[in-house]
């Protein structure tokens, strides 16, 4: 179009915008208005004209050989025309017209883009603007209009966005968010934005970079790389949380010298594998916070890994394989796979479907000048209506020019080998200013970092790393540099050691399996359709009568008081196995404290009221006992029920259960040694009909406990240890220890004897975390509960320690697993007033 025609066309469009009625919603619809139709015709004409001109200048296949081919690929003389043609083709004239018809500013944005060959080429090298998915129908037009609008908004919002890393970041956000990205808000969030705000996403990363919070290699990333940083569904505040959490909780993962595991190693160390706790996700937390707290199988762990990499500005993409999720991410020496098989084992969700094709483009893109030849060959194929090929592993055979692009890409990779790696190292220099992580790494560790300080107000500050035992770092205690200065320690997660015991038999069992002394090991899968629980409760002071607990929603739980007493504990079995336990020797046990036990097994109604779901696989009935309950499920039910009611609800100890089931009898069953009447008291193999039954339908035992035999087997708090009965305490046995970990010892000097308030500055990633404390030679221990801090530093509530004048030994350890990661910055002792 000559200049006079262009001026006339421009005048016409301006006139049509002026005369259009204000508030006309037609312009924003999918239908083209009069303005839109003229714009579509205008750009269709340009597309056709450019195509005809370029077709004459692109070498024919028979000519595209040797030097002729090479000269075409290395020359940038056609880049402006090729870039405009490809943008018009990918966006479609109609797609651009639908965007531009909305108002004069949007039309001028499109015209400005089409007049900027450098920007268009930069967009296309980065694989262009996003297109809306049409499901099985593929994709709609690429949204270049929206992309240039976002890009312009970013330029207006930031004085930095016009050059260097910030210009590339602005363009990456514009291309990636041209189709709005749904924001993953906490379930309980009300009024939160439905989609990511692209300008705020840009400003978030700009600020994080300027504050030194991103990885030092961030400034070297290309626009294409950056698209895989800015494309997360997390709110910007969650990205802030991710960085702060890792700085506080596991700073060692930030300054890990192995870039392949930098940041993402949090997945292997602290995001537990297994889906059993996913149901405990909390609605007030964002999904990535829940993933850190409750873990998950491969998918959630890979999702969290990609999130934490994005938080620190490291490009990453999903790299699943059949039946398994994994991730791939950028490193200064090339892309690597984490949490899954190597390259060739899977695919990606990018244009490069096969993972090896994705790897190939990353390797070729390392040589940015040479890679332009790959793109020029693709653009030539676009002019000649070839289907775009993104790799050698696609099912359809490539057209001529797309085949050339893949050959050139392979040649770049083959020629790059050691030379490219060396150049890559030079190109990927550090940022001009050291990042926060680099400053931490550079700071020296001194004796002052471990010095216990007597403060002027009488308090004593104890650095967490000032422990005298163990010596140095161990698997249970890790000292590391802190982003707050000095050192902090990290106590790793640990889980219960050993398996719990089940009691009472089931509706599948023979009478012998229901005896009071019969034990069953919680083996196999750890939960089945005939495994449930009965709740116990520590007796409140002065309470000795039956109590009915209100669980909410009209659901109650009746608790029977069991008097203290003496009985003979044990059974007959002398061997252990997958589900069997040793039950000898029989031994006398004294319980010195009364306790409460559920009148009935925990029902499905009670469980669902507390937990919010019903896992049962046997008879689905709110009156039936809940089943298919694992150890962690049972423990959590008791914990939540305790929180709801204010009473100390828990699982019974093995001694408590057997004492209550015997109800004062020393026979095999509480009713004697003859099994012929067991059907009056228990649902078992002969009368259950192959299913569980509503609780309380048969006779209770003499102490008022229903279904103490049969129906579902009941989980006990105790862990199994085959020799425990031979050394069990006679008085109030609590079962073998489920394990202890992270033993620490501090030597602390205080100016005078007395009581001191002891607090800790901590970071936790889960609820119900604690540490045990004892002082000097005391045999008693204090349990210190830790707050749930969501990855941020917080002070714990104080506990009182009684100390001697002068030197004291304070010992700490963790028990009652599961316990999750605990970061400690330091402790404070303050005289109790």
Secondary structure by P-SEA (a helix, b strand, c coil): ccaaaaaaaaaaaaaaaaaccccccccccccccaaaaaaaaaaaaaaaaaaaaaaaaccccccccaaaaaaaaacccaaaaaaaaaaaaaacaaaaaaaaaccaaaaaaaaaaaacaaaaaaaaaaccbbbbbcccccccccaaaaaaaaaaaaaaacccccccaaaaaaaaaaaaaccbbbbbcccccccccccccaaaaaaaaaaaaaaccccccccccccccccccccccccaaaaaaaaaaaacccccccccccccccccccccccccccccccccccccccaaaaaaaccccaaaaaaaaaaaaaaabbbbbbbccccccbbbbbccccccccccccccccccccccccaaaaaaaaaaacccccaaaaaaaaaaaaaacccccccccccccccaaaaaaaaaaaaaaaaaaaaaaaaaaaaacccccccaaaaaaaccccccccccccccccbbbbccccccccccccccbbbbbbccccbbbbbbbbcccbbbbbcccccccccccccccccccccccccccccbbbbbbccccccccbbbbbccccbbbbbbbbbbbbbbbbbccccccccbbbcccbbbbbbccccccccccccaaaaaaaccccccccccccccccccccaaaaaaaaaaaaaacccbbbbbcaaaaaaaaacccccccccccccccccccccccccccccccccccccccccccccccccbbbbbcbbbbccccccccccccccccccccbbbbbbbbbccbbbbbbbbbccccccccbbbbbcccccbbbbbbbcccccbbbbcbbbbbbbcccbbbbbbbcccccccbbbbcbbbbbccc
